[in-house]
Amino acid sequence: MKRIDLFLNEREANRVCKALHKAGAPGYSVMRHVTGRGLAGEISEDMDFSGLGANAHIVAFCESHMVNRLREAVKPLLELYGGVGFVSDAEPL
């Protein structure tokens, strides 16, 4: 099983979720107003007031054979609107 983690602008989360669903993702979770530090620097907590610049974290789990299909659906959106994605192995508890 694989885990896909996507970090992107919150305004694009619905668009990315629709692409995941259309590509056959069995499901996903969305966490909004994600803050932290990455390659672009620190994300300010002050952005919570306006929502501008807030990020989202989308997590999806799928079988290994589905990863390329999901990648092909999401990668163009991440390149167009900004964001990063990671694939890792996942083992059910």
Phi, psi and omega in degrees: 000148180242152175243132177245123177248125179239132177239121187205171177296134183303328181297337182261001185300315181297320179297318180291321178297320177297320179295319177299313181298314181297327180279354175104013177299132181291343179170174180197164175236143181237127174245121183261164180058047179281132177237162179161202180228133179217200181298330181277000181102193183277144176262125185285140173292339181297340181288347179299328183294313183266335185081350180289129178084359180293147181252163175233155176237119178249130179240130176227146176241141180205169174286154184306321184291348181267348187302313183297321179296317179291321178300314180297330180282325189263324186304317178299326178291319178295322179291323182286313186259350183093147180141169180225157179219151181223145175241133178218164177285147179224139179236123179300148178293000000 
